[in-house]
Amino acid sequence: MPKKRVLPFIILGIINGQPKITGREVTAEFSTEIGDFWKASHSQIYPELRRMVNDGWIKVSTSSDNAKEKYYEITAAGKKTLDDWLNQLVTELPVHEDLFSLKLFFIKDMNDKRIPELISQQLVLLKKELNYLGHRRQKLFTDDTMIQNNYGHYLILMRAISRTQGQIQWLEEVQKQLEEK
């Protein structure tokens, strides 16, 4: 079964939240907040923007200051498309690409020396991630008004913090068990 395209809906959501946005600014969103849970490259985004213009979901304008710089704005058809997508329930879990779990899965012997190394390195990465997420929370959600105005984003960030804390806790428990052997 072919993978459903999600990128156009992400781009519609970005443009809907920031009218008159450039392609460069759309791409930059994937290196900040959205990039924490969805990746897309420049080579994926620009062709998608062209398709979305052709589909009538967004329109393009230029600035009198710089005719080469294109600005994208969502159309009524684009808003309807985005709303229709947001109204669809999520009916399947996402496919995970977790190399740590994949490698751990293929190690058969509980005394394999790679296990403590994998766990130790994963702890380093997750603690770094938790620190990053905590800083994002402090920066983006300084008060209740910021939370209320961006509640979905806040919930996703809190879920990421909770998930990362849970993974750290599990890894520390496994690490302790391995040290007790």
MDTraj code that builds the backbone (N, CA, C; nanometers):
import mdtraj as md
import numpy as np

residues = "MET PRO LYS LYS ARG VAL LEU PRO PHE ILE ILE LEU GLY ILE ILE ASN GLY GLN PRO LYS ILE THR GLY ARG GLU VAL THR ALA GLU PHE SER THR GLU ILE GLY ASP PHE TRP LYS ALA SER HIS SER GLN ILE TYR PRO GLU LEU ARG ARG MET VAL ASN ASP GLY TRP ILE LYS VAL SER THR SER SER ASP ASN ALA LYS GLU LYS TYR TYR GLU ILE THR ALA ALA GLY LYS LYS THR LEU ASP ASP TRP LEU ASN GLN LEU VAL THR GLU LEU PRO VAL HIS GLU ASP LEU PHE SER LEU LYS LEU PHE PHE ILE LYS ASP MET ASN ASP LYS ARG ILE PRO GLU LEU ILE SER GLN GLN LEU VAL LEU LEU LYS LYS GLU LEU ASN TYR LEU GLY HIS ARG ARG GLN LYS LEU PHE THR ASP ASP THR MET ILE GLN ASN ASN TYR GLY HIS TYR LEU ILE LEU MET ARG ALA ILE SER ARG THR GLN GLY GLN ILE GLN TRP LEU GLU GLU VAL GLN LYS GLN LEU GLU GLU LYS".split()
xyz = np.array([
    [0.0844, -0.1178, 0.0000],
    [0.0000, 0.0000, 0.0000],
    [0.0891, 0.1244, 0.0000],
    [0.0633, 0.2200, -0.0903],
    [0.1470, 0.3389, -0.0937],
    [0.1286, 0.4234, 0.0319],
    [0.2354, 0.4890, 0.0687],
    [0.2342, 0.5760, 0.1859],
    [0.1516, 0.7015, 0.1545],
    [0.0649, 0.7396, 0.2477],
    [-0.0162, 0.8595, 0.2286],
    [0.0721, 0.9834, 0.2375],
    [0.0462, 1.0776, 0.1506],
    [0.1211, 1.2036, 0.1530],
    [0.0695, 1.2911, 0.2657],
    [0.1603, 1.3340, 0.3496],
    [0.1256, 1.4192, 0.4627],
    [0.1862, 1.5583, 0.4456],
    [0.2969, 1.5665, 0.3740],
    [0.3685, 1.6933, 0.3593],
    [0.2802, 1.8095, 0.3144],
    [0.1890, 1.7916, 0.2174],
    [0.1082, 1.9076, 0.1780],
    [0.0242, 1.9642, 0.2930],
    [-0.0223, 1.8773, 0.3813],
    [-0.1044, 1.9239, 0.4927],
    [-0.0195, 1.9980, 0.5966],
    [0.1031, 1.9515, 0.6143],
    [0.1945, 2.0213, 0.7055],
    [0.2231, 2.1605, 0.6511],
    [0.2524, 2.1670, 0.5227],
    [0.2813, 2.2966, 0.4607],
    [0.1594, 2.3878, 0.4673],
    [0.0401, 2.3327, 0.4434],
    [-0.0821, 2.4149, 0.4565],
    [-0.0951, 2.4698, 0.5980],
    [-0.0680, 2.3859, 0.6968],
    [-0.0759, 2.4315, 0.8358],
    [0.0232, 2.5421, 0.8652],
    [0.1444, 2.5292, 0.8117],
    [0.2473, 2.6331, 0.8311],
    [0.2030, 2.7632, 0.7660],
    [0.1589, 2.7545, 0.6416],
    [0.1185, 2.8759, 0.5685],
    [-0.0048, 2.9383, 0.6321],
    [-0.0981, 2.8556, 0.6771],
    [-0.2185, 2.9074, 0.7426],
    [-0.1833, 2.9871, 0.8686],
    [-0.0786, 2.9442, 0.9382],
    [-0.0378, 3.0128, 1.0612],
    [0.0483, 3.1353, 1.0372],
    [0.1020, 3.1485, 0.9167],
    [0.1911, 3.2608, 0.8854],
    [0.1658, 3.3091, 0.7431],
    [0.0632, 3.3872, 0.7227],
    [0.0340, 3.4336, 0.5867],
    [0.1535, 3.5110, 0.5283],
    [0.1650, 3.5027, 0.3974],
    [0.2737, 3.5696, 0.3245],
    [0.4084, 3.5182, 0.3736],
    [0.4282, 3.3897, 0.3594],
    [0.5506, 3.3244, 0.4039],
    [0.6307, 3.2800, 0.2817],
    [0.7616, 3.2877, 0.2902],
    [0.8466, 3.2457, 0.1789],
    [0.8735, 3.0953, 0.1865],
    [0.9188, 3.0408, 0.0760],
    [0.9571, 2.8997, 0.0746],
    [1.0707, 2.8731, 0.1719],
    [1.1621, 2.9665, 0.1830],
    [1.2740, 2.9532, 0.2771],
    [1.2220, 2.9468, 0.4208],
    [1.1221, 3.0275, 0.4510],
    [1.0647, 3.0266, 0.5862],
    [0.9879, 2.8973, 0.6132],
    [0.9198, 2.8447, 0.5119],
    [0.8511, 2.7159, 0.5259],
    [0.9553, 2.6079, 0.5579],
    [1.0629, 2.6055, 0.4802],
    [1.1697, 2.5079, 0.5005],
    [1.2300, 2.5211, 0.6399],
    [1.2458, 2.6430, 0.6873],
    [1.3049, 2.6667, 0.8204],
    [1.2190, 2.6077, 0.9321],
    [1.0879, 2.6004, 0.9111],
    [0.9996, 2.5425, 1.0130],
    [1.0358, 2.3969, 1.0423],
    [1.0928, 2.3284, 0.9431],
    [1.1297, 2.1880, 0.9608],
    [1.2610, 2.1718, 1.0368],
    [1.3279, 2.2815, 1.0649],
    [1.4490, 2.2728, 1.1467],
    [1.4229, 2.3241, 1.2881],
    [1.2988, 2.3637, 1.3153],
    [1.2644, 2.4062, 1.4519],
    [1.1542, 2.3159, 1.5043],
    [1.0413, 2.3721, 1.5386],
    [0.9359, 2.2989, 1.6097],
    [0.8864, 2.1743, 1.5361],
    [0.8474, 2.1878, 1.4124],
    [0.7936, 2.0741, 1.3386],
    [0.9016, 1.9683, 1.3188],
    [1.0246, 2.0121, 1.3043],
    [1.1361, 1.9198, 1.2872],
    [1.1569, 1.8271, 1.4056],
    [1.0966, 1.8590, 1.5185],
    [1.1077, 1.7714, 1.6351],
    [1.0301, 1.6423, 1.6146],
    [0.9319, 1.6435, 1.5230],
    [0.8538, 1.5214, 1.5024],
    [0.8251, 1.4910, 1.3556],
    [0.8678, 1.5754, 1.2630],
    [0.8496, 1.5466, 1.1206],
    [0.9633, 1.6105, 1.0417],
    [1.0200, 1.5361, 0.9517],
    [1.1326, 1.5842, 0.8711],
    [1.0905, 1.6000, 0.7252],
    [1.1416, 1.7035, 0.6622],
    [1.1236, 1.7242, 0.5185],
    [1.2400, 1.8088, 0.4702],
    [1.2862, 1.7791, 0.3520],
    [1.4008, 1.8507, 0.2970],
    [1.3550, 1.9567, 0.1968],
    [1.4464, 2.0442, 0.1669],
    [1.4266, 2.1485, 0.0667],
    [1.3788, 2.0875, -0.0647],
    [1.4392, 1.9745, -0.1028],
    [1.4048, 1.9106, -0.2300],
    [1.2656, 1.8473, -0.2284],
    [1.2072, 1.8285, -0.1119],
    [1.0695, 1.7792, -0.1029],
    [0.9704, 1.8956, -0.0967],
    [1.0090, 2.0018, -0.0291],
    [0.9170, 2.1127, -0.0010],
    [0.8851, 2.1954, -0.1261],
    [0.9859, 2.2333, -0.2029],
    [0.9608, 2.3212, -0.3177],
    [0.8744, 2.2556, -0.4259],
    [0.8972, 2.1286, -0.4611],
    [0.8050, 2.0661, -0.5573],
    [0.6620, 2.0576, -0.5024],
    [0.6505, 2.0340, -0.3715],
    [0.5177, 2.0275, -0.3101],
    [0.4501, 2.1641, -0.3166],
    [0.5246, 2.2707, -0.2935],
    [0.4679, 2.4056, -0.3051],
    [0.4145, 2.4287, -0.4465],
    [0.4897, 2.3858, -0.5483],
    [0.4428, 2.4021, -0.6875],
    [0.3137, 2.3233, -0.7111],
    [0.3086, 2.1984, -0.6620],
    [0.1861, 2.1180, -0.6774],
    [0.0678, 2.1848, -0.6076],
    [0.0934, 2.2406, -0.4916],
    [-0.0148, 2.3030, -0.4144],
    [-0.0667, 2.4284, -0.4837],
    [0.0218, 2.5019, -0.5501],
    [-0.0211, 2.6177, -0.6299],
    [-0.1085, 2.5679, -0.7448],
    [-0.0623, 2.4636, -0.8136],
    [-0.1394, 2.4062, -0.9256],
    [-0.2749, 2.3525, -0.8798],
    [-0.2806, 2.2985, -0.7579],
    [-0.4067, 2.2465, -0.7033],
    [-0.4991, 2.3582, -0.6543],
    [-0.4471, 2.4806, -0.6475],
    [-0.5275, 2.5936, -0.6016],
    [-0.5374, 2.6045, -0.4499],
    [-0.4508, 2.5348, -0.3783],
    [-0.4540, 2.5382, -0.2314],
    [-0.3802, 2.6588, -0.1750],
    [-0.2820, 2.7058, -0.2492],
    [-0.2073, 2.8254, -0.2095],
    [-0.1888, 2.9131, -0.3316],
    [-0.1630, 3.0399, -0.3081],
    [-0.1336, 3.1307, -0.4187],
    [0.0022, 3.1953, -0.3921],
    [0.0614, 3.2436, -0.4999],
    [0.1956, 3.3017, -0.4940],
    [0.1879, 3.4490, -0.5270],
    [0.2664, 3.5270, -0.4552],
    [0.2819, 3.6682, -0.4892],
    [0.4296, 3.7032, -0.4745],
    [0.4663, 3.8182, -0.5277],
    [0.6039, 3.8655, -0.5134],
    [0.6016, 4.0025, -0.4480],
    [0.7147, 4.0406, -0.3992],
    [0.7289, 4.1703, -0.3340],
    [0.7807, 4.2719, -0.4342],
    [0.7424, 4.3953, -0.4173],
    [0.7951, 4.4994, -0.5055],
    [0.9437, 4.5215, -0.4777],
    [0.9894, 4.4857, -0.3582],
    [1.1310, 4.4997, -0.3229],
    [1.2178, 4.3948, -0.3910],
    [1.1640, 4.2727, -0.4050],
    [1.2421, 4.1623, -0.4599],
    [1.1491, 4.0719, -0.5402],
    [1.1474, 4.0909, -0.6705],
    [1.0564, 4.0152, -0.7566],
    [1.0894, 3.8666, -0.7605],
    [1.2111, 3.8288, -0.7215],
    [1.2495, 3.6880, -0.7222],
    [1.1955, 3.6137, -0.6002],
    [1.1702, 3.6841, -0.4932],
    [1.1226, 3.6211, -0.3686],
    [0.9720, 3.5954, -0.3802],
    [0.9349, 3.4675, -0.3658],
    [0.7940, 3.4295, -0.3742],
    [0.7363, 3.4196, -0.2338],
    [0.6135, 3.4688, -0.2207],
    [0.5410, 3.4606, -0.0940],
    [0.4176, 3.3735, -0.1155],
    [0.3937, 3.2851, -0.0216],
    [0.2820, 3.1914, -0.0332],
    [0.1738, 3.2286, 0.0671],
    [0.0499, 3.2117, 0.0215],
    [-0.0667, 3.2430, 0.1045],
    [-0.1715, 3.1348, 0.0794],
    [-0.2385, 3.0918, 0.1843],
    [-0.3392, 2.9868, 0.1713],
    [-0.4655, 3.0440, 0.1066],
    [-0.5296, 2.9655, 0.0217],
    [-0.6547, 3.0057, -0.0433],
    [-0.7724, 2.9452, 0.0346],
    [-0.8932, 2.9813, -0.0052],
    [-1.0129, 2.9226, 0.0573],
    [-1.0135, 2.7712, 0.0360],
    [-0.9751, 2.7271, -0.0846],
    [-0.9691, 2.5825, -0.1121],
    [-0.8640, 2.5150, -0.0244],
    [-0.7527, 2.5841, -0.0010],
    [-0.6482, 2.5306, 0.0858],
    [-0.6950, 2.5193, 0.2302],
    [-0.7686, 2.6213, 0.2765],
    [-0.8227, 2.6160, 0.4139],
    [-0.9213, 2.5004, 0.4289],
    [-1.0034, 2.4796, 0.3271],
    [-1.0986, 2.3686, 0.3322],
    [-1.0250, 2.2351, 0.3324],
    [-0.9233, 2.2233, 0.2498],
    [-0.8434, 2.1007, 0.2442],
    [-0.7773, 2.0740, 0.3791],
    [-0.7206, 2.1775, 0.4392],
    [-0.6566, 2.1632, 0.5704],
    [-0.7595, 2.1246, 0.6765],
    [-0.8746, 2.1915, 0.6767],
    [-0.9799, 2.1590, 0.7741],
    [-1.0302, 2.0156, 0.7565],
    [-1.0481, 1.9731, 0.6318],
    [-1.0924, 1.8353, 0.6052],
    [-0.9906, 1.7353, 0.6605],
    [-0.8628, 1.7627, 0.6395],
    [-0.7567, 1.6741, 0.6887],
    [-0.7543, 1.6726, 0.8422],
    [-0.7662, 1.7897, 0.9031],
    [-0.7660, 1.7975, 1.0503],
    [-0.8853, 1.7232, 1.1104],
    [-0.9965, 1.7177, 1.0367],
    [-1.1166, 1.6487, 1.0853],
    [-1.1073, 1.4968, 1.0760],
    [-1.0117, 1.4440, 0.9999],
    [-0.9959, 1.2988, 0.9862],
    [-0.9280, 1.2428, 1.1106],
    [-0.9842, 1.1362, 1.1640],
    [-0.9246, 1.0713, 1.2801],
    [-0.7976, 0.9970, 1.2393],
    [-0.7028, 0.9900, 1.3297],
    [-0.5820, 0.9104, 1.3076],
    [-0.6193, 0.7667, 1.3388],
    [-0.6064, 0.6778, 1.2390],
    [-0.6530, 0.5403, 1.2549],
    [-0.5413, 0.4372, 1.2573],
    [-0.4164, 0.4818, 1.2465],
    [-0.3051, 0.3875, 1.2541],
    [-0.1853, 0.4558, 1.3184],
    [-0.1059, 0.3749, 1.3863],
    [0.0137, 0.4287, 1.4491],
    [0.1196, 0.4536, 1.3428],
    [0.2041, 0.5530, 1.3655],
    [0.3084, 0.5812, 1.2665],
    [0.4149, 0.4722, 1.2658],
    [0.4827, 0.4627, 1.1534],
    [0.5958, 0.3715, 1.1436],
    [0.7144, 0.4397, 1.2108],
    [0.7783, 0.3670, 1.2993],
    [0.8922, 0.4232, 1.3717],
    [1.0213, 0.3798, 1.3050],
    [1.1162, 0.4677, 1.3011],
    [1.2495, 0.4349, 1.2532],
    [1.3442, 0.4596, 1.3693],
    [1.3618, 0.3589, 1.4499],
    [1.4388, 0.3692, 1.5724],
    [1.5559, 0.2723, 1.5639],
    [1.6722, 0.3228, 1.5250],
    [1.7890, 0.2362, 1.5059],
    [1.8342, 0.1718, 1.6365],
    [1.8239, 0.2430, 1.7468],
    [1.8615, 0.1859, 1.8766],
    [1.7805, 0.0583, 1.9027],
    [1.6492, 0.0666, 1.8907],
    [1.5636, -0.0494, 1.9165],
    [1.5907, -0.1611, 1.8165],
    [1.6132, -0.1241, 1.6917],
    [1.6404, -0.2234, 1.5892],
    [1.7687, -0.3006, 1.6209],
    [1.8743, -0.2292, 1.6571],
    [1.9995, -0.2959, 1.6914],
    [1.9832, -0.3826, 1.8153],
    [1.9167, -0.3303, 1.9165],
    [1.8949, -0.4061, 2.0394],
    [1.8155, -0.5337, 2.0101],
    [1.7187, -0.5236, 1.9227],
    [1.6344, -0.6370, 1.8869],
    [1.7158, -0.7546, 1.8330],
    [1.8201, -0.7247, 1.7575],
    [1.8977, -0.8301, 1.6926],
    [2.0099, -0.8877, 1.7790],
    [2.0292, -0.8347, 1.8978],
    [2.1294, -0.8917, 1.9884],
    [2.0609, -1.0012, 2.0692],
    [2.1118, -1.1222, 2.0583],
    [2.0472, -1.2387, 2.1201],
    [2.0977, -1.2686, 2.2612],
    [2.2251, -1.2519, 2.2850],
    [2.2868, -1.2911, 2.4118],
    [2.2767, -1.1784, 2.5143],
    [2.2191, -1.2088, 2.6313],
    [2.2027, -1.1055, 2.7340],
    [2.3363, -1.0562, 2.7893],
    [2.4452, -1.1287, 2.7640],
    [2.5775, -1.0873, 2.8103],
    [2.6586, -1.0168, 2.7017],
    [2.5948, -0.9874, 2.5906],
    [2.6628, -0.9204, 2.4801],
    [2.7128, -0.7832, 2.5289],
    [2.8406, -0.7572, 2.5077],
    [2.9059, -0.6338, 2.5561],
    [2.8543, -0.5083, 2.4854],
    [2.7855, -0.5259, 2.3742],
    [2.7329, -0.4088, 2.3026],
    [2.6104, -0.3502, 2.3711],
    [2.5415, -0.4305, 2.4496],
    [2.4183, -0.3820, 2.5132],
    [2.4458, -0.2637, 2.6062],
    [2.5396, -0.2745, 2.7019],
    [2.5654, -0.1579, 2.7883],
    [2.6111, -0.0351, 2.7101],
    [2.6880, -0.0576, 2.6043],
    [2.7348, 0.0546, 2.5220],
    [2.6171, 0.1229, 2.4518],
    [2.5298, 0.0424, 2.3945],
    [2.4113, 0.0981, 2.3275],
    [2.3258, 0.1774, 2.4261],
    [2.3042, 0.1198, 2.5439],
    [2.2196, 0.1849, 2.6445],
    [2.2834, 0.3141, 2.6932],
    [2.4122, 0.3092, 2.7192],
    [2.4822, 0.4284, 2.7659],
    [2.4738, 0.5410, 2.6630],
    [2.4983, 0.5098, 2.5381],
    [2.4920, 0.6114, 2.4328],
    [2.3493, 0.6638, 2.4150],
    [2.2507, 0.5754, 2.4229],
    [2.1116, 0.6186, 2.4086],
    [2.0728, 0.7119, 2.5231],
    [2.1218, 0.6839, 2.6441],
    [2.0962, 0.7725, 2.7583],
    [2.1543, 0.9120, 2.7341],
    [2.2747, 0.9171, 2.6812],
    [2.3374, 1.0463, 2.6505],
    [2.2500, 1.1242, 2.5522],
    [2.2069, 1.0562, 2.4461],
    [2.1252, 1.1228, 2.3437],
    [1.9912, 1.1692, 2.3996],
    [1.9265, 1.0838, 2.4780],
    [1.7946, 1.1192, 2.5314],
    [1.8024, 1.2303, 2.6356],
    [1.9066, 1.2317, 2.7160],
    [1.9223, 1.3403, 2.8142],
    [1.9476, 1.4734, 2.7442],
    [2.0232, 1.4674, 2.6365],
    [2.0446, 1.5878, 2.5552],
    [1.9115, 1.6349, 2.4957],
    [1.8327, 1.5399, 2.4456],
    [1.7010, 1.5714, 2.3883],
    [1.6078, 1.6300, 2.4939],
    [1.6071, 1.5717, 2.6133],
    [1.5221, 1.6222, 2.7214],
    [1.5612, 1.7645, 2.7598],
    [1.6892, 1.7913, 2.7639],
    [1.7377, 1.9260, 2.7935],
    [1.6892, 2.0241, 2.6861],
    [1.7008, 1.9850, 2.5603],
    [1.6546, 2.0680, 2.4499],
    [1.5039, 2.0960, 2.4612],
    [1.4263, 1.9898, 2.4866],
    [1.2811, 2.0057, 2.4978],
    [1.2435, 2.0964, 2.6145],
    [1.3137, 2.0835, 2.7251],
    [1.2886, 2.1709, 2.8405],
    [1.3156, 2.3166, 2.8078],
    [1.4232, 2.3425, 2.7348],
    [1.4537, 2.4802, 2.6931],
    [1.3475, 2.5338, 2.5982],
    [1.2984, 2.4489, 2.5068],
    [1.1926, 2.4914, 2.4153],
    [1.0666, 2.5291, 2.4934],
    [1.0345, 2.4487, 2.5937],
    [0.9157, 2.4779, 2.6757],
    [0.9313, 2.6117, 2.7463],
    [1.0473, 2.6358, 2.8055],
    [1.0712, 2.7624, 2.8753],
    [1.0659, 2.8816, 2.7802],
    [1.1158, 2.8631, 2.6594],
    [1.1199, 2.9729, 2.5624],
    [0.9828, 3.0024, 2.5017],
    [0.9087, 2.8967, 2.4669],
    [0.7845, 2.9145, 2.3925],
    [0.6618, 2.9351, 2.4804],
    [0.6631, 2.8814, 2.5998],
    [0.5426, 2.8827, 2.6834],
    [0.5732, 2.9468, 2.8181],
    [0.5920, 3.0777, 2.8122],
    [0.6312, 3.1534, 2.9303],
    [0.5151, 3.1830, 3.0244],
    [0.3925, 3.1726, 2.9746],
    [0.2769, 3.1984, 3.0601],
    [0.1539, 3.1243, 3.0066],
    [0.0448, 3.1311, 3.0825],
    [-0.0772, 3.0595, 3.0449],
    [-0.1360, 3.1084, 2.9123],
    [-0.1182, 3.2359, 2.8810],
    [-0.1698, 3.2896, 2.7551],
    [-0.0986, 3.2246, 2.6372],
    [0.0320, 3.2076, 2.6477],
    [0.1080, 3.1427, 2.5404],
    [0.0619, 2.9979, 2.5226],
    [0.0349, 2.9307, 2.6329],
    [-0.0146, 2.7930, 2.6264],
    [-0.1517, 2.7907, 2.5593],
    [-0.2410, 2.8796, 2.6026],
    [-0.3774, 2.8828, 2.5489],
    [-0.3780, 2.9142, 2.3991],
    [-0.2914, 3.0038, 2.3543],
    [-0.2892, 3.0448, 2.2136],
    [-0.2233, 2.9426, 2.1219],
    [-0.1493, 2.8488, 2.1793],
    [-0.0796, 2.7467, 2.1012],
    [-0.0943, 2.6113, 2.1697],
    [-0.2165, 2.5788, 2.2088],
    [-0.2391, 2.4631, 2.2952],
    [-0.1979, 2.3300, 2.2330],
    [-0.2262, 2.3096, 2.1059],
    [-0.1868, 2.1849, 2.0396],
    [-0.0355, 2.1678, 2.0397],
    [0.0350, 2.2746, 2.0075],
    [0.1822, 2.2718, 2.0088],
    [0.2323, 2.2406, 2.1502],
    [0.1713, 2.3033, 2.2484],
    [0.2088, 2.2793, 2.3881],
    [0.1893, 2.1313, 2.4244],
    [0.0758, 2.0740, 2.3850],
    [0.0497, 1.9332, 2.4158],
    [0.1532, 1.8411, 2.3510],
    [0.1894, 1.8687, 2.2266],
    [0.2893, 1.7866, 2.1576],
    [0.4240, 1.7970, 2.2273],
    [0.4608, 1.9162, 2.2682],
    [0.5875, 1.9350, 2.3385],
    [0.5866, 1.8611, 2.4718],
    [0.4764, 1.8696, 2.5445],
    [0.4667, 1.7996, 2.6735],
    [0.4688, 1.6480, 2.6536],
    [0.4077, 1.6003, 2.5456],
    [0.4124, 1.4570, 2.5155],
    [0.5549, 1.4136, 2.4869],
    [0.6281, 1.4936, 2.4124],
    [0.7675, 1.4611, 2.3809],
    [0.8517, 1.4577, 2.5079],
    [0.8277, 1.5518, 2.5983],
    [0.9008, 1.5539, 2.7259],
    [0.8672, 1.4291, 2.8063],
    [0.7402, 1.3958, 2.8162],
    [0.6973, 1.2780, 2.8920],
    [0.7535, 1.1496, 2.8322],
    [0.7479, 1.1369, 2.7018],
    [0.7995, 1.0172, 2.6343],
    [0.9494, 1.0033, 2.6574],
    [1.0215, 1.1129, 2.6466],
    [1.1668, 1.1098, 2.6655],
    [1.2012, 1.0756, 2.8100],
    [1.1279, 1.1325, 2.9052],
    [1.1507, 1.0987, 3.0462],
    [1.1263, 0.9497, 3.0707],
    [1.0217, 0.8954, 3.0106],
    [0.9908, 0.7532, 3.0260],
    [1.0992, 0.6648, 2.9677],
    [1.1517, 0.7019, 2.8532],
    [1.2593, 0.6246, 2.7914],
    [1.3852, 0.6288, 2.8781],
    [1.4162, 0.7452, 2.9318],
    [1.5329, 0.7588, 3.0190],
    [1.5157, 0.6708, 3.1420],
    [1.3974, 0.6747, 3.2023],
    [1.3713, 0.5937, 3.3213],
    [1.3892, 0.4445, 3.2907],
    [1.3339, 0.3981, 3.1793],
    [1.3466, 0.2580, 3.1418],
    [1.4928, 0.2197, 3.1194],
    [1.5672, 0.3035, 3.0478],
    [1.7076, 0.2745, 3.0200],
    [1.7902, 0.2701, 3.1488],
    [1.7606, 0.3607, 3.2412],
    [1.8336, 0.3608, 3.3690],
    [1.8031, 0.2346, 3.4492],
    [1.6788, 0.1866, 3.4424],
    [1.6437, 0.0617, 3.5101],
    [1.7176, -0.0573, 3.4484],
    [1.7226, -0.0624, 3.3146],
    [1.7934, -0.1706, 3.2463],
    [1.9427, -0.1626, 3.2766],
    [1.9954, -0.0429, 3.2759],
    [2.1378, -0.0232, 3.3062],
    [2.1702, -0.0744, 3.4469],
    [2.0842, -0.0453, 3.5409],
    [2.1026, -0.0917, 3.6790],
    [2.0978, -0.2454, 3.6859],
    [2.0034, -0.3054, 3.6152],
    [1.9938, -0.4512, 3.6118],
    [2.1206, -0.5138, 3.5542],
    [2.1749, -0.4544, 3.4508],
    [2.2957, -0.5072, 3.3879],
    [2.4167, -0.4949, 3.4836],
    [2.4195, -0.3866, 3.5586],
    [2.5303, -0.3675, 3.6529],
    [2.5219, -0.4650, 3.7703],
    [2.4015, -0.5099, 3.8056],
    [2.3827, -0.6017, 3.9170],
    [2.4169, -0.7449, 3.8794],
    [2.4303, -0.7767, 3.7524],
    [2.4617, -0.9135, 3.7090],
    [2.6023, -0.9517, 3.7447],
])
top = md.Topology()
chain = top.add_chain()
for i, resn in enumerate(residues, 1):
    res = top.add_residue(resn, chain, resSeq=i)
    for name in ("N", "CA", "C"):
        top.add_atom(name, md.element.get_by_symbol(name[0]), res)
traj = md.Trajectory(xyz[None], top)
